Amino acid sequence: MGLDLFKDDYPDFKDQATNRRSDNINPDPRNFIINKLERVNEFTILEVTYPNCVNFEGRKILVLKGMTKEQIKNLKTLDPHFGTGSNTLPIVARFRPTTEGWKYALAFCTHV
């Protein structure tokens, strides 16, 4: 027993919530917007929005190592996940997409 939050009385809400959870679990690495970009030492901090993602409104703060602003601006895909292999971007850290998260990213890049 329990409370059914998605009763059939609200079919539109149920369909929207179900679709959002099933379709938007992971960001689409081909669908992104770079909102903010800052170079600090050998690192570049990015605030990126993935329109199809719902966690934190699709916003992510990423720290990449060894890439120039120009290289990043020319990217066709930007997968925010850590990975290994030749096609993986040099993401070395991720932070919460908040003002505080940006400050932590700056501190990381300054002190590492």
PDB file as gemmi writes it, atoms N, CA and C in Angstrom:
CRYST1    1.000    1.000    1.000  90.00  90.00  90.00 P 1                      
ATOM      1  N   MET A   1       0.828  -1.172   0.000  1.00  0.00           N  
ATOM      2  CA  MET A   1       0.000   0.000   0.000  1.00  0.00           C  
ATOM      3  C   MET A   1       0.873   1.235   0.000  1.00  0.00           C  
ATOM      4  N   GLY A   2       0.333   2.345  -0.343  1.00  0.00           N  
ATOM      5  CA  GLY A   2       1.075   3.588  -0.344  1.00  0.00           C  
ATOM      6  C   GLY A   2       0.383   4.601  -1.222  1.00  0.00           C  
ATOM      7  N   LEU A   3       0.922   5.752  -1.257  1.00  0.00           N  
ATOM      8  CA  LEU A   3       0.354   6.840  -2.022  1.00  0.00           C  
ATOM      9  C   LEU A   3       0.828   6.758  -3.460  1.00  0.00           C  
ATOM     10  N   ASP A   4      -0.106   6.722  -4.396  1.00  0.00           N  
ATOM     11  CA  ASP A   4       0.235   6.700  -5.816  1.00  0.00           C  
ATOM     12  C   ASP A   4       0.281   8.135  -6.317  1.00  0.00           C  
ATOM     13  N   LEU A   5       1.469   8.678  -6.430  1.00  0.00           N  
ATOM     14  CA  LEU A   5       1.629  10.067  -6.857  1.00  0.00           C  
ATOM     15  C   LEU A   5       1.262  10.280  -8.315  1.00  0.00           C  
ATOM     16  N   PHE A   6       1.261   9.217  -9.110  1.00  0.00           N  
ATOM     17  CA  PHE A   6       0.984   9.343 -10.536  1.00  0.00           C  
ATOM     18  C   PHE A   6      -0.311   8.605 -10.887  1.00  0.00           C  
ATOM     19  N   LYS A   7      -1.365   8.933 -10.176  1.00  0.00           N  
ATOM     20  CA  LYS A   7      -2.663   8.317 -10.427  1.00  0.00           C  
ATOM     21  C   LYS A   7      -3.130   8.657 -11.835  1.00  0.00           C  
ATOM     22  N   ASP A   8      -4.019   7.847 -12.367  1.00  0.00           N  
ATOM     23  CA  ASP A   8      -4.556   8.075 -13.704  1.00  0.00           C  
ATOM     24  C   ASP A   8      -5.359   9.362 -13.805  1.00  0.00           C  
ATOM     25  N   ASP A   9      -5.644   9.993 -12.666  1.00  0.00           N  
ATOM     26  CA  ASP A   9      -6.360  11.271 -12.692  1.00  0.00           C  
ATOM     27  C   ASP A   9      -5.522  12.361 -13.361  1.00  0.00           C  
ATOM     28  N   TYR A  10      -4.217  12.153 -13.447  1.00  0.00           N  
ATOM     29  CA  TYR A  10      -3.307  13.151 -14.000  1.00  0.00           C  
ATOM     30  C   TYR A  10      -2.458  12.545 -15.105  1.00  0.00           C  
ATOM     31  N   PRO A  11      -3.065  12.113 -16.218  1.00  0.00           N  
ATOM     32  CA  PRO A  11      -2.299  11.397 -17.247  1.00  0.00           C  
ATOM     33  C   PRO A  11      -1.189  12.226 -17.880  1.00  0.00           C  
ATOM     34  N   ASP A  12      -1.406  13.528 -18.073  1.00  0.00           N  
ATOM     35  CA  ASP A  12      -0.363  14.349 -18.704  1.00  0.00           C  
ATOM     36  C   ASP A  12       0.873  14.423 -17.827  1.00  0.00           C  
ATOM     37  N   PHE A  13       0.658  14.627 -16.534  1.00  0.00           N  
ATOM     38  CA  PHE A  13       1.791  14.698 -15.610  1.00  0.00           C  
ATOM     39  C   PHE A  13       2.517  13.359 -15.543  1.00  0.00           C  
ATOM     40  N   LYS A  14       1.757  12.285 -15.507  1.00  0.00           N  
ATOM     41  CA  LYS A  14       2.366  10.946 -15.456  1.00  0.00           C  
ATOM     42  C   LYS A  14       3.217  10.709 -16.700  1.00  0.00           C  
ATOM     43  N   ASP A  15       2.687  11.007 -17.891  1.00  0.00           N  
ATOM     44  CA  ASP A  15       3.432  10.786 -19.128  1.00  0.00           C  
ATOM     45  C   ASP A  15       4.685  11.655 -19.171  1.00  0.00           C  
ATOM     46  N   GLN A  16       4.556  12.912 -18.760  1.00  0.00           N  
ATOM     47  CA  GLN A  16       5.700  13.822 -18.798  1.00  0.00           C  
ATOM     48  C   GLN A  16       6.790  13.346 -17.840  1.00  0.00           C  
ATOM     49  N   ALA A  17       6.424  12.972 -16.627  1.00  0.00           N  
ATOM     50  CA  ALA A  17       7.407  12.521 -15.642  1.00  0.00           C  
ATOM     51  C   ALA A  17       8.068  11.224 -16.082  1.00  0.00           C  
ATOM     52  N   THR A  18       7.295  10.306 -16.626  1.00  0.00           N  
ATOM     53  CA  THR A  18       7.849   9.037 -17.085  1.00  0.00           C  
ATOM     54  C   THR A  18       8.825   9.255 -18.230  1.00  0.00           C  
ATOM     55  N   ASN A  19       8.429  10.073 -19.215  1.00  0.00           N  
ATOM     56  CA  ASN A  19       9.308  10.342 -20.349  1.00  0.00           C  
ATOM     57  C   ASN A  19      10.586  11.032 -19.915  1.00  0.00           C  
ATOM     58  N   ARG A  20      10.460  11.994 -19.028  1.00  0.00           N  
ATOM     59  CA  ARG A  20      11.629  12.735 -18.596  1.00  0.00           C  
ATOM     60  C   ARG A  20      12.628  11.802 -17.910  1.00  0.00           C  
ATOM     61  N   ARG A  21      12.148  10.930 -17.054  1.00  0.00           N  
ATOM     62  CA  ARG A  21      13.052  10.027 -16.345  1.00  0.00           C  
ATOM     63  C   ARG A  21      13.680   8.995 -17.269  1.00  0.00           C  
ATOM     64  N   SER A  22      12.927   8.461 -18.205  1.00  0.00           N  
ATOM     65  CA  SER A  22      13.466   7.390 -19.042  1.00  0.00           C  
ATOM     66  C   SER A  22      14.324   7.921 -20.191  1.00  0.00           C  
ATOM     67  N   ASP A  23      13.965   9.071 -20.750  1.00  0.00           N  
ATOM     68  CA  ASP A  23      14.678   9.581 -21.910  1.00  0.00           C  
ATOM     69  C   ASP A  23      15.881  10.454 -21.550  1.00  0.00           C  
ATOM     70  N   ASN A  24      15.884  11.039 -20.382  1.00  0.00           N  
ATOM     71  CA  ASN A  24      16.871  12.057 -20.071  1.00  0.00           C  
ATOM     72  C   ASN A  24      17.780  11.694 -18.901  1.00  0.00           C  
ATOM     73  N   ILE A  25      18.064  10.431 -18.746  1.00  0.00           N  
ATOM     74  CA  ILE A  25      18.924  10.021 -17.647  1.00  0.00           C  
ATOM     75  C   ILE A  25      20.335  10.540 -17.858  1.00  0.00           C  
ATOM     76  N   ASN A  26      20.877  10.396 -19.040  1.00  0.00           N  
ATOM     77  CA  ASN A  26      22.233  10.850 -19.350  1.00  0.00           C  
ATOM     78  C   ASN A  26      22.190  11.985 -20.358  1.00  0.00           C  
ATOM     79  N   PRO A  27      23.114  12.945 -20.205  1.00  0.00           N  
ATOM     80  CA  PRO A  27      23.159  14.030 -21.181  1.00  0.00           C  
ATOM     81  C   PRO A  27      23.580  13.540 -22.559  1.00  0.00           C  
ATOM     82  N   ASP A  28      23.028  14.164 -23.584  1.00  0.00           N  
ATOM     83  CA  ASP A  28      23.414  13.856 -24.959  1.00  0.00           C  
ATOM     84  C   ASP A  28      24.693  14.635 -25.260  1.00  0.00           C  
ATOM     85  N   PRO A  29      25.828  13.961 -25.453  1.00  0.00           N  
ATOM     86  CA  PRO A  29      27.095  14.658 -25.657  1.00  0.00           C  
ATOM     87  C   PRO A  29      27.162  15.478 -26.943  1.00  0.00           C  
ATOM     88  N   ARG A  30      26.190  15.300 -27.848  1.00  0.00           N  
ATOM     89  CA  ARG A  30      26.156  16.090 -29.096  1.00  0.00           C  
ATOM     90  C   ARG A  30      25.265  17.324 -28.960  1.00  0.00           C  
ATOM     91  N   ASN A  31      24.558  17.438 -27.844  1.00  0.00           N  
ATOM     92  CA  ASN A  31      23.604  18.518 -27.635  1.00  0.00           C  
ATOM     93  C   ASN A  31      24.005  19.284 -26.373  1.00  0.00           C  
ATOM     94  N   PHE A  32      24.864  20.287 -26.536  1.00  0.00           N  
ATOM     95  CA  PHE A  32      25.363  21.020 -25.376  1.00  0.00           C  
ATOM     96  C   PHE A  32      25.590  22.486 -25.722  1.00  0.00           C  
ATOM     97  N   ILE A  33      25.591  23.307 -24.686  1.00  0.00           N  
ATOM     98  CA  ILE A  33      25.862  24.737 -24.812  1.00  0.00           C  
ATOM     99  C   ILE A  33      26.907  25.089 -23.759  1.00  0.00           C  
ATOM    100  N   ILE A  34      27.995  25.713 -24.185  1.00  0.00           N  
ATOM    101  CA  ILE A  34      29.003  26.169 -23.234  1.00  0.00           C  
ATOM    102  C   ILE A  34      28.593  27.570 -22.784  1.00  0.00           C  
ATOM    103  N   ASN A  35      28.224  27.698 -21.505  1.00  0.00           N  
ATOM    104  CA  ASN A  35      27.754  28.970 -20.963  1.00  0.00           C  
ATOM    105  C   ASN A  35      28.900  29.848 -20.478  1.00  0.00           C  
ATOM    106  N   LYS A  36      29.920  29.198 -19.949  1.00  0.00           N  
ATOM    107  CA  LYS A  36      31.022  29.932 -19.333  1.00  0.00           C  
ATOM    108  C   LYS A  36      32.279  29.103 -19.501  1.00  0.00           C  
ATOM    109  N   LEU A  37      33.388  29.788 -19.732  1.00  0.00           N  
ATOM    110  CA  LEU A  37      34.658  29.098 -19.969  1.00  0.00           C  
ATOM    111  C   LEU A  37      35.767  29.971 -19.393  1.00  0.00           C  
ATOM    112  N   GLU A  38      36.630  29.374 -18.579  1.00  0.00           N  
ATOM    113  CA  GLU A  38      37.732  30.137 -17.989  1.00  0.00           C  
ATOM    114  C   GLU A  38      38.979  29.276 -17.924  1.00  0.00           C  
ATOM    115  N   ARG A  39      40.074  29.831 -18.389  1.00  0.00           N  
ATOM    116  CA  ARG A  39      41.367  29.141 -18.382  1.00  0.00           C  
ATOM    117  C   ARG A  39      42.111  29.500 -17.097  1.00  0.00           C  
ATOM    118  N   VAL A  40      42.590  28.473 -16.364  1.00  0.00           N  
ATOM    119  CA  VAL A  40      43.364  28.675 -15.143  1.00  0.00           C  
ATOM    120  C   VAL A  40      44.541  27.712 -15.185  1.00  0.00           C  
ATOM    121  N   ASN A  41      45.740  28.265 -15.315  1.00  0.00           N  
ATOM    122  CA  ASN A  41      46.952  27.452 -15.438  1.00  0.00           C  
ATOM    123  C   ASN A  41      46.808  26.496 -16.616  1.00  0.00           C  
ATOM    124  N   GLU A  42      46.989  25.212 -16.381  1.00  0.00           N  
ATOM    125  CA  GLU A  42      46.884  24.235 -17.474  1.00  0.00           C  
ATOM    126  C   GLU A  42      45.469  23.671 -17.633  1.00  0.00           C  
ATOM    127  N   PHE A  43      44.515  24.238 -16.898  1.00  0.00           N  
ATOM    128  CA  PHE A  43      43.146  23.736 -16.880  1.00  0.00           C  
ATOM    129  C   PHE A  43      42.182  24.717 -17.538  1.00  0.00           C  
ATOM    130  N   THR A  44      41.045  24.191 -17.981  1.00  0.00           N  
ATOM    131  CA  THR A  44      39.945  25.023 -18.459  1.00  0.00           C  
ATOM    132  C   THR A  44      38.689  24.582 -17.727  1.00  0.00           C  
ATOM    133  N   ILE A  45      38.017  25.561 -17.132  1.00  0.00           N  
ATOM    134  CA  ILE A  45      36.765  25.294 -16.413  1.00  0.00           C  
ATOM    135  C   ILE A  45      35.616  25.661 -17.342  1.00  0.00           C  
ATOM    136  N   LEU A  46      34.643  24.773 -17.408  1.00  0.00           N  
ATOM    137  CA  LEU A  46      33.470  25.003 -18.256  1.00  0.00           C  
ATOM    138  C   LEU A  46      32.203  24.883 -17.431  1.00  0.00           C  
ATOM    139  N   GLU A  47      31.248  25.753 -17.698  1.00  0.00           N  
ATOM    140  CA  GLU A  47      29.883  25.507 -17.261  1.00  0.00           C  
ATOM    141  C   GLU A  47      29.117  25.183 -18.525  1.00  0.00           C  
ATOM    142  N   VAL A  48      28.545  23.990 -18.561  1.00  0.00           N  
ATOM    143  CA  VAL A  48      27.893  23.477 -19.765  1.00  0.00           C  
ATOM    144  C   VAL A  48      26.441  23.153 -19.444  1.00  0.00           C  
ATOM    145  N   THR A  49      25.560  23.432 -20.396  1.00  0.00           N  
ATOM    146  CA  THR A  49      24.161  23.023 -20.276  1.00  0.00           C  
ATOM    147  C   THR A  49      23.879  21.951 -21.319  1.00  0.00           C  
ATOM    148  N   TYR A  50      23.249  20.867 -20.863  1.00  0.00           N  
ATOM    149  CA  TYR A  50      22.773  19.800 -21.739  1.00  0.00           C  
ATOM    150  C   TYR A  50      21.246  19.898 -21.730  1.00  0.00           C  
ATOM    151  N   PRO A  51      20.632  20.461 -22.781  1.00  0.00           N  
ATOM    152  CA  PRO A  51      19.193  20.721 -22.783  1.00  0.00           C  
ATOM    153  C   PRO A  51      18.315  19.498 -22.526  1.00  0.00           C  
ATOM    154  N   ASN A  52      18.768  18.306 -22.870  1.00  0.00           N  
ATOM    155  CA  ASN A  52      17.932  17.115 -22.677  1.00  0.00           C  
ATOM    156  C   ASN A  52      18.038  16.531 -21.278  1.00  0.00           C  
ATOM    157  N   CYS A  53      18.928  17.029 -20.450  1.00  0.00           N  
ATOM    158  CA  CYS A  53      19.189  16.466 -19.132  1.00  0.00           C  
ATOM    159  C   CYS A  53      18.401  17.246 -18.072  1.00  0.00           C  
ATOM    160  N   VAL A  54      17.891  16.555 -17.054  1.00  0.00           N  
ATOM    161  CA  VAL A  54      17.068  17.222 -16.049  1.00  0.00           C  
ATOM    162  C   VAL A  54      17.787  17.464 -14.722  1.00  0.00           C  
ATOM    163  N   ASN A  55      18.830  16.722 -14.401  1.00  0.00           N  
ATOM    164  CA  ASN A  55      19.558  16.959 -13.149  1.00  0.00           C  
ATOM    165  C   ASN A  55      20.212  18.326 -13.189  1.00  0.00           C  
ATOM    166  N   PHE A  56      19.971  19.133 -12.166  1.00  0.00           N  
ATOM    167  CA  PHE A  56      20.522  20.495 -12.097  1.00  0.00           C  
ATOM    168  C   PHE A  56      20.183  21.300 -13.356  1.00  0.00           C  
ATOM    169  N   GLU A  57      18.987  21.099 -13.882  1.00  0.00           N  
ATOM    170  CA  GLU A  57      18.541  21.770 -15.111  1.00  0.00           C  
ATOM    171  C   GLU A  57      19.502  21.527 -16.270  1.00  0.00           C  
ATOM    172  N   GLY A  58      20.207  20.410 -16.232  1.00  0.00           N  
ATOM    173  CA  GLY A  58      21.126  20.056 -17.306  1.00  0.00           C  
ATOM    174  C   GLY A  58      22.477  20.740 -17.226  1.00  0.00           C  
ATOM    175  N   ARG A  59      22.724  21.498 -16.173  1.00  0.00           N  
ATOM    176  CA  ARG A  59      23.989  22.232 -16.040  1.00  0.00           C  
ATOM    177  C   ARG A  59      25.049  21.381 -15.363  1.00  0.00           C  
ATOM    178  N   LYS A  60      26.300  21.548 -15.831  1.00  0.00           N  
ATOM    179  CA  LYS A  60      27.435  20.824 -15.263  1.00  0.00           C  
ATOM    180  C   LYS A  60      28.648  21.744 -15.268  1.00  0.00           C  
ATOM    181  N   ILE A  61      29.497  21.601 -14.258  1.00  0.00           N  
ATOM    182  CA  ILE A  61      30.782  22.288 -14.243  1.00  0.00           C  
ATOM    183  C   ILE A  61      31.854  21.225 -14.413  1.00  0.00           C  
ATOM    184  N   LEU A  62      32.654  21.383 -15.459  1.00  0.00           N  
ATOM    185  CA  LEU A  62      33.700  20.428 -15.807  1.00  0.00           C  
ATOM    186  C   LEU A  62      35.053  21.125 -15.785  1.00  0.00           C  
ATOM    187  N   VAL A  63      36.090  20.373 -15.413  1.00  0.00           N  
ATOM    188  CA  VAL A  63      37.464  20.869 -15.502  1.00  0.00           C  
ATOM    189  C   VAL A  63      38.211  19.947 -16.452  1.00  0.00           C  
ATOM    190  N   LEU A  64      38.750  20.543 -17.507  1.00  0.00           N  
ATOM    191  CA  LEU A  64      39.542  19.793 -18.488  1.00  0.00           C  
ATOM    192  C   LEU A  64      40.996  20.229 -18.382  1.00  0.00           C  
ATOM    193  N   LYS A  65      41.886  19.299 -18.648  1.00  0.00           N  
ATOM    194  CA  LYS A  65      43.317  19.586 -18.561  1.00  0.00           C  
ATOM    195  C   LYS A  65      43.936  19.542 -19.955  1.00  0.00           C  
ATOM    196  N   GLY A  66      44.758  20.569 -20.235  1.00  0.00           N  
ATOM    197  CA  GLY A  66      45.567  20.545 -21.446  1.00  0.00           C  
ATOM    198  C   GLY A  66      44.855  20.884 -22.742  1.00  0.00           C  
ATOM    199  N   MET A  67      43.673  21.460 -22.672  1.00  0.00           N  
ATOM    200  CA  MET A  67      42.960  21.857 -23.890  1.00  0.00           C  
ATOM    201  C   MET A  67      42.838  23.376 -23.916  1.00  0.00           C  
ATOM    202  N   THR A  68      43.022  23.948 -25.087  1.00  0.00           N  
ATOM    203  CA  THR A  68      42.883  25.391 -25.234  1.00  0.00           C  
ATOM    204  C   THR A  68      41.409  25.768 -25.371  1.00  0.00           C  
ATOM    205  N   LYS A  69      41.132  27.044 -25.182  1.00  0.00           N  
ATOM    206  CA  LYS A  69      39.763  27.535 -25.372  1.00  0.00           C  
ATOM    207  C   LYS A  69      39.296  27.263 -26.805  1.00  0.00           C  
ATOM    208  N   GLU A  70      40.181  27.471 -27.747  1.00  0.00           N  
ATOM    209  CA  GLU A  70      39.836  27.259 -29.158  1.00  0.00           C  
ATOM    210  C   GLU A  70      39.480  25.797 -29.430  1.00  0.00           C  
ATOM    211  N   GLN A  71      40.262  24.867 -28.879  1.00  0.00           N  
ATOM    212  CA  GLN A  71      39.964  23.439 -29.058  1.00  0.00           C  
ATOM    213  C   GLN A  71      38.601  23.102 -28.466  1.00  0.00           C  
ATOM    214  N   ILE A  72      38.319  23.643 -27.307  1.00  0.00           N  
ATOM    215  CA  ILE A  72      37.046  23.351 -26.644  1.00  0.00           C  
ATOM    216  C   ILE A  72      35.881  23.954 -27.433  1.00  0.00           C  
ATOM    217  N   LYS A  73      36.036  25.164 -27.915  1.00  0.00           N  
ATOM    218  CA  LYS A  73      34.963  25.807 -28.677  1.00  0.00           C  
ATOM    219  C   LYS A  73      34.664  25.073 -29.978  1.00  0.00           C  
ATOM    220  N   ASN A  74      35.626  24.310 -30.490  1.00  0.00           N  
ATOM    221  CA  ASN A  74      35.431  23.568 -31.739  1.00  0.00           C  
ATOM    222  C   ASN A  74      34.923  22.140 -31.529  1.00  0.00           C  
ATOM    223  N   LEU A  75      34.691  21.744 -30.295  1.00  0.00           N  
ATOM    224  CA  LEU A  75      34.222  20.382 -30.024  1.00  0.00           C  
ATOM    225  C   LEU A  75      32.839  20.147 -30.627  1.00  0.00           C  
ATOM    226  N   LYS A  76      32.653  19.000 -31.228  1.00  0.00           N  
ATOM    227  CA  LYS A  76      31.349  18.590 -31.753  1.00  0.00           C  
ATOM    228  C   LYS A  76      30.584  17.755 -30.729  1.00  0.00           C  
ATOM    229  N   THR A  77      31.330  17.101 -29.835  1.00  0.00           N  
ATOM    230  CA  THR A  77      30.723  16.333 -28.747  1.00  0.00           C  
ATOM    231  C   THR A  77      31.451  16.681 -27.461  1.00  0.00           C  
ATOM    232  N   LEU A  78      30.712  16.634 -26.353  1.00  0.00           N  
ATOM    233  CA  LEU A  78      31.287  16.904 -25.041  1.00  0.00           C  
ATOM    234  C   LEU A  78      30.583  16.019 -24.023  1.00  0.00           C  
ATOM    235  N   ASP A  79      31.161  14.853 -23.783  1.00  0.00           N  
ATOM    236  CA  ASP A  79      30.598  13.912 -22.827  1.00  0.00           C  
ATOM    237  C   ASP A  79      31.124  14.278 -21.445  1.00  0.00           C  
ATOM    238  N   PRO A  80      30.235  14.576 -20.485  1.00  0.00           N  
ATOM    239  CA  PRO A  80      30.685  15.014 -19.171  1.00  0.00           C  
ATOM    240  C   PRO A  80      31.159  13.891 -18.248  1.00  0.00           C  
ATOM    241  N   HIS A  81      31.157  12.671 -18.736  1.00  0.00           N  
ATOM    242  CA  HIS A  81      31.546  11.532 -17.899  1.00  0.00           C  
ATOM    243  C   HIS A  81      33.043  11.259 -17.993  1.00  0.00           C  
ATOM    244  N   PHE A  82      33.588  10.769 -16.905  1.00  0.00           N  
ATOM    245  CA  PHE A  82      34.982  10.343 -16.902  1.00  0.00           C  
ATOM    246  C   PHE A  82      35.088   9.077 -17.733  1.00  0.00           C  
ATOM    247  N   GLY A  83      36.197   8.906 -18.412  1.00  0.00           N  
ATOM    248  CA  GLY A  83      36.357   7.710 -19.226  1.00  0.00           C  
ATOM    249  C   GLY A  83      37.822   7.450 -19.521  1.00  0.00           C  
ATOM    250  N   THR A  84      38.045   6.367 -20.233  1.00  0.00           N  
ATOM    251  CA  THR A  84      39.394   6.023 -20.664  1.00  0.00           C  
ATOM    252  C   THR A  84      39.350   5.740 -22.155  1.00  0.00           C  
ATOM    253  N   GLY A  85      40.488   5.811 -22.796  1.00  0.00           N  
ATOM    254  CA  GLY A  85      40.543   5.528 -24.225  1.00  0.00           C  
ATOM    255  C   GLY A  85      40.966   6.749 -25.010  1.00  0.00           C  
ATOM    256  N   SER A  86      41.245   6.536 -26.268  1.00  0.00           N  
ATOM    257  CA  SER A  86      41.790   7.599 -27.111  1.00  0.00           C  
ATOM    258  C   SER A  86      40.758   8.677 -27.456  1.00  0.00           C  
ATOM    259  N   ASN A  87      39.468   8.358 -27.428  1.00  0.00           N  
ATOM    260  CA  ASN A  87      38.437   9.337 -27.781  1.00  0.00           C  
ATOM    261  C   ASN A  87      37.882  10.086 -26.572  1.00  0.00           C  
ATOM    262  N   THR A  88      38.453   9.849 -25.404  1.00  0.00           N  
ATOM    263  CA  THR A  88      37.952  10.449 -24.175  1.00  0.00           C  
ATOM    264  C   THR A  88      38.580  11.818 -23.960  1.00  0.00           C  
ATOM    265  N   LEU A  89      37.773  12.775 -23.570  1.00  0.00           N  
ATOM    266  CA  LEU A  89      38.280  14.107 -23.251  1.00  0.00           C  
ATOM    267  C   LEU A  89      39.001  14.077 -21.903  1.00  0.00           C  
ATOM    268  N   PRO A  90      39.964  14.983 -21.707  1.00  0.00           N  
ATOM    269  CA  PRO A  90      40.740  14.992 -20.467  1.00  0.00           C  
ATOM    270  C   PRO A  90      40.001  15.687 -19.319  1.00  0.00           C  
ATOM    271  N   ILE A  91      38.839  15.142 -18.947  1.00  0.00           N  
ATOM    272  CA  ILE A  91      38.091  15.692 -17.813  1.00  0.00           C  
ATOM    273  C   ILE A  91      38.747  15.183 -16.535  1.00  0.00           C  
ATOM    274  N   VAL A  92      39.182  16.109 -15.685  1.00  0.00           N  
ATOM    275  CA  VAL A  92      39.872  15.719 -14.456  1.00  0.00           C  
ATOM    276  C   VAL A  92      39.037  15.963 -13.207  1.00  0.00           C  
ATOM    277  N   ALA A  93      37.962  16.762 -13.329  1.00  0.00           N  
ATOM    278  CA  ALA A  93      37.102  17.016 -12.173  1.00  0.00           C  
ATOM    279  C   ALA A  93      35.747  17.525 -12.638  1.00  0.00           C  
ATOM    280  N   ARG A  94      34.752  17.303 -11.772  1.00  0.00           N  
ATOM    281  CA  ARG A  94      33.411  17.844 -11.979  1.00  0.00           C  
ATOM    282  C   ARG A  94      32.946  18.425 -10.655  1.00  0.00           C  
ATOM    283  N   PHE A  95      32.175  19.486 -10.731  1.00  0.00           N  
ATOM    284  CA  PHE A  95      31.674  20.148  -9.536  1.00  0.00           C  
ATOM    285  C   PHE A  95      30.196  20.452  -9.699  1.00  0.00           C  
ATOM    286  N   ARG A  96      29.509  20.652  -8.572  1.00  0.00           N  
ATOM    287  CA  ARG A  96      28.093  21.017  -8.610  1.00  0.00           C  
ATOM    288  C   ARG A  96      27.935  22.312  -9.385  1.00  0.00           C  
ATOM    289  N   PRO A  97      26.905  22.437 -10.207  1.00  0.00           N  
ATOM    290  CA  PRO A  97      26.729  23.635 -11.037  1.00  0.00           C  
ATOM    291  C   PRO A  97      26.112  24.799 -10.253  1.00  0.00           C  
ATOM    292  N   THR A  98      26.873  25.280  -9.300  1.00  0.00           N  
ATOM    293  CA  THR A  98      26.449  26.398  -8.459  1.00  0.00           C  
ATOM    294  C   THR A  98      27.586  27.412  -8.404  1.00  0.00           C  
ATOM    295  N   THR A  99      27.317  28.561  -7.822  1.00  0.00           N  
ATOM    296  CA  THR A  99      28.366  29.562  -7.626  1.00  0.00           C  
ATOM    297  C   THR A  99      29.479  28.980  -6.770  1.00  0.00           C  
ATOM    298  N   GLU A 100      29.100  28.260  -5.742  1.00  0.00           N  
ATOM    299  CA  GLU A 100      30.091  27.619  -4.876  1.00  0.00           C  
ATOM    300  C   GLU A 100      30.893  26.572  -5.645  1.00  0.00           C  
ATOM    301  N   GLY A 101      30.238  25.803  -6.494  1.00  0.00           N  
ATOM    302  CA  GLY A 101      30.924  24.803  -7.311  1.00  0.00           C  
ATOM    303  C   GLY A 101      31.953  25.438  -8.229  1.00  0.00           C  
ATOM    304  N   TRP A 102      31.616  26.594  -8.804  1.00  0.00           N  
ATOM    305  CA  TRP A 102      32.573  27.312  -9.673  1.00  0.00           C  
ATOM    306  C   TRP A 102      33.786  27.752  -8.853  1.00  0.00           C  
ATOM    307  N   LYS A 103      33.548  28.230  -7.628  1.00  0.00           N  
ATOM    308  CA  LYS A 103      34.653  28.645  -6.752  1.00  0.00           C  
ATOM    309  C   LYS A 103      35.548  27.455  -6.415  1.00  0.00           C  
ATOM    310  N   TYR A 104      34.941  26.309  -6.161  1.00  0.00           N  
ATOM    311  CA  TYR A 104      35.735  25.099  -5.883  1.00  0.00           C  
ATOM    312  C   TYR A 104      36.570  24.712  -7.104  1.00  0.00           C  
ATOM    313  N   ALA A 105      35.988  24.840  -8.280  1.00  0.00           N  
ATOM    314  CA  ALA A 105      36.736  24.524  -9.502  1.00  0.00           C  
ATOM    315  C   ALA A 105      37.927  25.463  -9.657  1.00  0.00           C  
ATOM    316  N   LEU A 106      37.715  26.747  -9.399  1.00  0.00           N  
ATOM    317  CA  LEU A 106      38.814  27.712  -9.453  1.00  0.00           C  
ATOM    318  C   LEU A 106      39.914  27.351  -8.450  1.00  0.00           C  
ATOM    319  N   ALA A 107      39.506  26.996  -7.240  1.00  0.00           N  
ATOM    320  CA  ALA A 107      40.485  26.627  -6.207  1.00  0.00           C  
ATOM    321  C   ALA A 107      41.249  25.379  -6.617  1.00  0.00           C  
ATOM    322  N   PHE A 108      40.549  24.395  -7.156  1.00  0.00           N  
ATOM    323  CA  PHE A 108      41.195  23.165  -7.626  1.00  0.00           C  
ATOM    324  C   PHE A 108      42.265  23.491  -8.669  1.00  0.00           C  
ATOM    325  N   CYS A 109      41.897  24.303  -9.649  1.00  0.00           N  
ATOM    326  CA  CYS A 109      42.831  24.618 -10.746  1.00  0.00           C  
ATOM    327  C   CYS A 109      43.998  25.480 -10.274  1.00  0.00           C  
ATOM    328  N   THR A 110      43.796  26.250  -9.255  1.00  0.00           N  
ATOM    329  CA  THR A 110      44.838  27.121  -8.739  1.00  0.00           C  
ATOM    330  C   THR A 110      45.830  26.357  -7.860  1.00  0.00           C  
ATOM    331  N   HIS A 111      45.362  25.343  -7.156  1.00  0.00           N  
ATOM    332  CA  HIS A 111      46.180  24.675  -6.143  1.00  0.00           C  
ATOM    333  C   HIS A 111      46.688  23.295  -6.524  1.00  0.00           C  
ATOM    334  N   VAL A 112      46.317  22.808  -7.665  1.00  0.00           N  
ATOM    335  CA  VAL A 112      46.784  21.469  -8.068  1.00  0.00           C  
ATOM    336  C   VAL A 112      48.095  21.607  -8.814  1.00  0.00           C  
TER     337      VAL A 112                                                      
END                                                                             
